[in-house]
Amino acid sequence: MSILRVNEFVAFPGKLDDLLECFQTIVPMIRMSDGCESCEMLVPANGKEKVVILEQWRDMKAHQAAARNINGSDFKRIVSLLDGAPSGKYYTPTAG
């Protein structure tokens, strides 16, 4: 069964565009990763300095393997733009 991963990133004031630019290169790499079923980048409609990456994976192991493939310098650049630590959680779809 697929799992969903919801990741939230809050940018420093005025740094949202820079953060989005970083993710413009990373999201396509995630989409091409083995086991990735979908990956979407979202921003709140209320204009807050936040990015949500919504990923659907074959399983948790596929996500964890793909996360290890992110370039260290790309990750450092993202972290330098964040106002606090990123958050992420796994979810399982339910019937309904």
C-alpha positions as protocol buffer text, in pm:
chain_id: "A"
residue {
  index: 1
  type: MET
  ca { x: 0 y: 0 z: 0 }
}
residue {
  index: 2
  type: SER
  ca { x: 123 y: 350 z: -82 }
}
residue {
  index: 3
  type: ILE
  ca { x: 230 y: 594 z: 183 }
}
residue {
  index: 4
  type: LEU
  ca { x: 209 y: 973 z: 178 }
}
residue {
  index: 5
  type: ARG
  ca { x: 480 y: 1202 z: 303 }
}
residue {
  index: 6
  type: VAL
  ca { x: 392 y: 1562 z: 392 }
}
residue {
  index: 7
  type: ASN
  ca { x: 692 y: 1793 z: 433 }
}
residue {
  index: 8
  type: GLU
  ca { x: 663 y: 2154 z: 551 }
}
residue {
  index: 9
  type: PHE
  ca { x: 927 y: 2423 z: 512 }
}
residue {
  index: 10
  type: VAL
  ca { x: 894 y: 2778 z: 647 }
}
residue {
  index: 11
  type: ALA
  ca { x: 1118 y: 3033 z: 477 }
}
residue {
  index: 12
  type: PHE
  ca { x: 1268 y: 3339 z: 638 }
}
residue {
  index: 13
  type: PRO
  ca { x: 1069 y: 3652 z: 550 }
}
residue {
  index: 14
  type: GLY
  ca { x: 1143 y: 3752 z: 191 }
}
residue {
  index: 15
  type: LYS
  ca { x: 1313 y: 3419 z: 108 }
}
residue {
  index: 16
  type: LEU
  ca { x: 1015 y: 3222 z: -28 }
}
residue {
  index: 17
  type: ASP
  ca { x: 1111 y: 3277 z: -393 }
}
residue {
  index: 18
  type: ASP
  ca { x: 1466 y: 3154 z: -324 }
}
residue {
  index: 19
  type: LEU
  ca { x: 1329 y: 2845 z: -149 }
}
residue {
  index: 20
  type: LEU
  ca { x: 1091 y: 2774 z: -437 }
}
residue {
  index: 21
  type: GLU
  ca { x: 1380 y: 2805 z: -681 }
}
residue {
  index: 22
  type: CYS
  ca { x: 1574 y: 2539 z: -487 }
}
residue {
  index: 23
  type: PHE
  ca { x: 1279 y: 2303 z: -496 }
}
residue {
  index: 24
  type: GLN
  ca { x: 1229 y: 2361 z: -870 }
}
residue {
  index: 25
  type: THR
  ca { x: 1537 y: 2145 z: -928 }
}
residue {
  index: 26
  type: ILE
  ca { x: 1479 y: 1892 z: -650 }
}
residue {
  index: 27
  type: VAL
  ca { x: 1111 y: 1807 z: -713 }
}
residue {
  index: 28
  type: PRO
  ca { x: 1174 y: 1669 z: -1066 }
}
residue {
  index: 29
  type: MET
  ca { x: 1452 y: 1447 z: -925 }
}
residue {
  index: 30
  type: ILE
  ca { x: 1213 y: 1319 z: -659 }
}
residue {
  index: 31
  type: ARG
  ca { x: 951 y: 1241 z: -925 }
}
residue {
  index: 32
  type: MET
  ca { x: 1204 y: 1030 z: -1117 }
}
residue {
  index: 33
  type: SER
  ca { x: 1308 y: 831 z: -808 }
}
residue {
  index: 34
  type: ASP
  ca { x: 1230 y: 462 z: -790 }
}
residue {
  index: 35
  type: GLY
  ca { x: 905 y: 412 z: -600 }
}
residue {
  index: 36
  type: CYS
  ca { x: 780 y: 771 z: -630 }
}
residue {
  index: 37
  type: GLU
  ca { x: 417 y: 774 z: -742 }
}
residue {
  index: 38
  type: SER
  ca { x: 372 y: 1152 z: -727 }
}
residue {
  index: 39
  type: CYS
  ca { x: 532 y: 1467 z: -587 }
}
residue {
  index: 40
  type: GLU
  ca { x: 372 y: 1811 z: -570 }
}
residue {
  index: 41
  type: MET
  ca { x: 502 y: 2143 z: -442 }
}
residue {
  index: 42
  type: LEU
  ca { x: 237 y: 2364 z: -278 }
}
residue {
  index: 43
  type: VAL
  ca { x: 229 y: 2712 z: -127 }
}
residue {
  index: 44
  type: PRO
  ca { x: -48 y: 2843 z: 100 }
}
residue {
  index: 45
  type: ALA
  ca { x: -316 y: 3059 z: -57 }
}
residue {
  index: 46
  type: ASN
  ca { x: -276 y: 3307 z: 231 }
}
residue {
  index: 47
  type: GLY
  ca { x: 71 y: 3413 z: 116 }
}
residue {
  index: 48
  type: LYS
  ca { x: 267 y: 3281 z: 414 }
}
residue {
  index: 49
  type: GLU
  ca { x: 635 y: 3203 z: 361 }
}
residue {
  index: 50
  type: LYS
  ca { x: 575 y: 2828 z: 354 }
}
residue {
  index: 51
  type: VAL
  ca { x: 628 y: 2541 z: 109 }
}
residue {
  index: 52
  type: VAL
  ca { x: 463 y: 2201 z: 139 }
}
residue {
  index: 53
  type: ILE
  ca { x: 599 y: 1906 z: -55 }
}
residue {
  index: 54
  type: LEU
  ca { x: 338 y: 1631 z: -84 }
}
residue {
  index: 55
  type: GLU
  ca { x: 483 y: 1298 z: -193 }
}
residue {
  index: 56
  type: GLN
  ca { x: 325 y: 959 z: -259 }
}
residue {
  index: 57
  type: TRP
  ca { x: 554 y: 656 z: -243 }
}
residue {
  index: 58
  type: ARG
  ca { x: 530 y: 284 z: -299 }
}
residue {
  index: 59
  type: ASP
  ca { x: 655 y: 241 z: 58 }
}
residue {
  index: 60
  type: MET
  ca { x: 856 y: 415 z: 329 }
}
residue {
  index: 61
  type: LYS
  ca { x: 1182 y: 247 z: 226 }
}
residue {
  index: 62
  type: ALA
  ca { x: 1156 y: 393 z: -126 }
}
residue {
  index: 63
  type: HIS
  ca { x: 1118 y: 743 z: 19 }
}
residue {
  index: 64
  type: GLN
  ca { x: 1409 y: 700 z: 255 }
}
residue {
  index: 65
  type: ALA
  ca { x: 1633 y: 571 z: -26 }
}
residue {
  index: 66
  type: ALA
  ca { x: 1542 y: 865 z: -249 }
}
residue {
  index: 67
  type: ALA
  ca { x: 1603 y: 1117 z: 32 }
}
residue {
  index: 68
  type: ARG
  ca { x: 1962 y: 995 z: 58 }
}
residue {
  index: 69
  type: ASN
  ca { x: 2013 y: 1092 z: -308 }
}
residue {
  index: 70
  type: ILE
  ca { x: 1954 y: 1463 z: -252 }
}
residue {
  index: 71
  type: ASN
  ca { x: 2276 y: 1656 z: -308 }
}
residue {
  index: 72
  type: GLY
  ca { x: 2428 y: 1777 z: 18 }
}
residue {
  index: 73
  type: SER
  ca { x: 2491 y: 2127 z: -113 }
}
residue {
  index: 74
  type: ASP
  ca { x: 2127 y: 2155 z: -228 }
}
residue {
  index: 75
  type: PHE
  ca { x: 2012 y: 2051 z: 119 }
}
residue {
  index: 76
  type: LYS
  ca { x: 2244 y: 2304 z: 287 }
}
residue {
  index: 77
  type: ARG
  ca { x: 2109 y: 2580 z: 63 }
}
residue {
  index: 78
  type: ILE
  ca { x: 1751 y: 2491 z: 159 }
}
residue {
  index: 79
  type: VAL
  ca { x: 1835 y: 2484 z: 530 }
}
residue {
  index: 80
  type: SER
  ca { x: 2000 y: 2828 z: 503 }
}
residue {
  index: 81
  type: LEU
  ca { x: 1666 y: 2972 z: 383 }
}
residue {
  index: 82
  type: LEU
  ca { x: 1453 y: 2819 z: 658 }
}
residue {
  index: 83
  type: ASP
  ca { x: 1313 y: 2989 z: 965 }
}
residue {
  index: 84
  type: GLY
  ca { x: 1331 y: 2677 z: 1182 }
}
residue {
  index: 85
  type: ALA
  ca { x: 1364 y: 2306 z: 1119 }
}
residue {
  index: 86
  type: PRO
  ca { x: 1157 y: 2147 z: 843 }
}
residue {
  index: 87
  type: SER
  ca { x: 888 y: 1903 z: 947 }
}
residue {
  index: 88
  type: GLY
  ca { x: 768 y: 1588 z: 781 }
}
residue {
  index: 89
  type: LYS
  ca { x: 532 y: 1301 z: 859 }
}
residue {
  index: 90
  type: TYR
  ca { x: 420 y: 981 z: 694 }
}
residue {
  index: 91
  type: TYR
  ca { x: 53 y: 903 z: 642 }
}
residue {
  index: 92
  type: THR
  ca { x: -130 y: 598 z: 518 }
}
residue {
  index: 93
  type: PRO
  ca { x: -442 y: 639 z: 303 }
}
residue {
  index: 94
  type: THR
  ca { x: -764 y: 504 z: 447 }
}
residue {
  index: 95
  type: ALA
  ca { x: -1078 y: 388 z: 274 }
}
residue {
  index: 96
  type: GLY
  ca { x: -1354 y: 639 z: 288 }
}
